Amino acid sequence: MIKHKDHFHGSDLEKIEEIYGIKKEEIVSFSANVNPLGVSPLLRTTLADKIDAITTYPDREYTSLRKCIAAYCGTDHENVIVGNGSTELISLFIQIEHPKKAMIIGPTYSEYEREISLGGGTTLYYPLREKDDFRLDVNDFISHLNENIDLLVICNPNNPTSSCITSADMRHILDACKEYDIYVMVDETYVEFAENMEEIDSVPLTNYYNNIVILRGTSKFFAAPGLRLGYAITGNRDLIKAINTRKNPWTINSLAVVAGETMFSDTAYIKETKDLITKERARMYQAFCESPDYKVYKPSGNFMLVRILRDGLASQDLFDRAIREKMMIRDCSTFPFLDNKYIRFCIMNPKDNCSISCCIWRTFASCCNATKILRISSGENIAIAFDRSSILSLFTFRQPPFSNCTVMTFFSSLMSPSVIALFS
Ligand SMILES: Cc1ncc(COP(=O)(O)O)c(C=O)c1O
């Protein structure tokens, strides 16, 4: 097995190609958290026709694009600023705020801490607790805020826990932050995937609070990480002015402008994405809830965090097994507060979702000495596993759907030899 100290980012397919010798085109990435439908059909037809856009510089103010984003998000275009992916805006915002002491709710995306430390600031983590299923205890959190903190970073829904904070709770947080003069950066990269998006979306709060900036992008929901189009929303015009002063001109290219002006109006694609993710997420969540070997945390984003409950199996084993089957999941052992018992994978199309679930369950079966994995008929598997306490587990799972999924556990001693012979 390959020991990797550094994790693979969801987009590190070149590294995988080099280390495992698997062509990157053949890998299904469950770690990039990108919409499995691919690009919007409207965008696909429009972009080619608008290729001549690259013959001129884009509008320095990006007014038309900002109007499209504003209409999509329900805000005024004066509150919108665009960037080269949300990454550019995370960086610019932190450079401008230049926090001495920032608080981050973690475990979360590592880029915030990196950017804060590049600017010479220190980061304090407020840990989400496993015993709370990684959901924020808002009152306890607020009691940890004080005047020494100048920036708070929240990812909502949070990567990798997929937990979320409602806008009602966000209001309490913003009120407390106002008292201590703390600016709040909310990364809503995954908010459009949430079934209860209207309860989470912080954009309406920008009408009432001037200490919040919201970051979003097109990389995940619109399956366009190569486009590099992100945006920020804030009601604080001074902040927008400061970002514009610091920002290089034309960091969003003309094709990304055309794409942005198109994709936000593809309502059929937006609906199809939401329907697919909602349905598949519920199916996957249910399937993992029923497994005695894993714990899954209720997901709001398009990905799930799973904890391995059994001894003798680590996140790296699952990563390794999945990648050899050309599927890439996220080994979460490098996230602060998580360890080698956590994995994360995103929701893909139904067939791929079945493949990754089967792979994860099969890995468990083989790690506890499965005597045999039988393929009964196409699409149906039976795995038999004897674990150390001589319990016989019989897994059957059919593809699709998981509604037929059963995980039965027997004491092998209670099974007649003829039954065991059936499986041997
Ligand atoms: C929470 C979060 N924010 C931001 C980003 C970066 O997004 P973009 O491609 O818009 O720069 C990622 C990418 O993985 C992410 O997970």
PDBQT file of the ligand as one rigid body, heavy atoms in Angstrom, charges set to zero:
ROOT
HETATM    1  C1  LIG A 501     -15.141  25.217   0.940  1.00  0.00    +0.000 C 
HETATM    2  C2  LIG A 501     -14.426  25.581  -0.324  1.00  0.00    +0.000 A 
HETATM    3  N1  LIG A 501     -14.268  26.877  -0.650  1.00  0.00    +0.000 NA
HETATM    4  C3  LIG A 501     -13.619  27.242  -1.757  1.00  0.00    +0.000 A 
HETATM    5  C4  LIG A 501     -13.075  26.311  -2.626  1.00  0.00    +0.000 A 
HETATM    6  C5  LIG A 501     -12.358  26.783  -3.852  1.00  0.00    +0.000 C 
HETATM    7  O1  LIG A 501     -13.300  27.110  -4.814  1.00  0.00    +0.000 OA
HETATM    8  P1  LIG A 501     -12.985  27.867  -6.194  1.00  0.00    +0.000 P 
HETATM    9  O2  LIG A 501     -12.753  26.838  -7.225  1.00  0.00    +0.000 OA
HETATM   10  O3  LIG A 501     -14.226  28.689  -6.432  1.00  0.00    +0.000 OA
HETATM   11  O4  LIG A 501     -11.785  28.749  -5.976  1.00  0.00    +0.000 OA
HETATM   12  C6  LIG A 501     -13.207  24.945  -2.330  1.00  0.00    +0.000 A 
HETATM   13  C7  LIG A 501     -12.610  23.916  -3.196  1.00  0.00    +0.000 C 
HETATM   14  O5  LIG A 501     -12.498  22.767  -2.931  1.00  0.00    +0.000 OA
HETATM   15  C8  LIG A 501     -13.906  24.570  -1.150  1.00  0.00    +0.000 A 
HETATM   16  O6  LIG A 501     -14.096  23.288  -0.818  1.00  0.00    +0.000 OA
ENDROOT
TORSDOF 0
